[in-house]
């Protein structure tokens, strides 16, 4: 049976890693371990562009009290 479910765990210690491995093996669940960070390339591109715009001063500063009217004016 093929599952559409994907579980992502982010253990912080070696004990957590070993516990997860043991759990998966005990239930005979196939798993893989990746040490790479995966981000959507389009998302990364947008974030980098936003950072560039902020450094260039190309942004609008909205005070919390004016947020509602700012959104309504969009």
C-alpha positions in Angstrom: 0.0 0.0 0.0 1.4 3.4 -1.0 0.7 6.3 1.4 0.3 9.9 0.4 1.3 11.0 4.0 4.7 12.5 4.6 5.9 13.1 8.2 8.7 15.5 8.8 10.5 15.3 12.2 13.3 17.5 13.3 15.0 15.8 16.2 17.5 18.0 18.1 19.6 15.4 19.9 21.3 12.1 19.1 18.9 10.4 21.5 15.9 11.7 19.6 17.4 10.5 16.3 18.1 7.0 17.7 14.6 6.8 19.2 13.0 7.8 15.9 15.1 5.2 14.0 14.2 2.5 16.5 10.5 3.3 16.3 10.4 3.3 12.5 12.4 0.0 12.4 10.1 -1.6 15.0 7.1 -0.8 12.9 8.9 -1.7 9.6 8.3 1.7 8.2 10.6 2.8 5.4 12.3 6.1 6.1 15.1 8.2 4.8 17.3 10.7 6.6 18.2 14.0 4.9 20.7 16.5 6.2 19.9 19.1 3.6 17.6 22.0 4.1 14.9 22.1 1.4 13.1 25.2 0.5 10.9 26.0 -2.5 13.2 27.9 -4.9 10.5 30.4 -5.8 10.0 31.2 -2.1 13.7 31.7 -1.6 13.8 34.0 -4.6 10.9 36.1 -3.2 12.5 36.4 0.2 15.9 37.5 -1.3 14.1 40.1 -3.4 12.3 41.4 -0.4 15.5 41.7 1.6 17.1 43.6 -1.3 14.1 46.0 -1.4 14.4 46.6 2.3 18.1 47.5 2.1 17.3 49.8 -0.8 14.6 51.5 1.2 11.9 50.4 -1.1 9.2 49.5 1.5 6.2 51.0 3.2 6.3 51.4 7.0 2.8 50.9 8.4 2.2 51.7 12.1 0.0 49.1 13.9 -2.8 51.7 14.5 -3.0 52.4 10.7 -2.9 48.8 9.6 -6.6 48.4 9.1 -6.9 51.5 6.9 -3.8 50.6 5.0 -5.3 47.2 4.1 -8.6 48.7 3.2 -6.8 51.1 0.8 -5.1 48.3 -1.1 
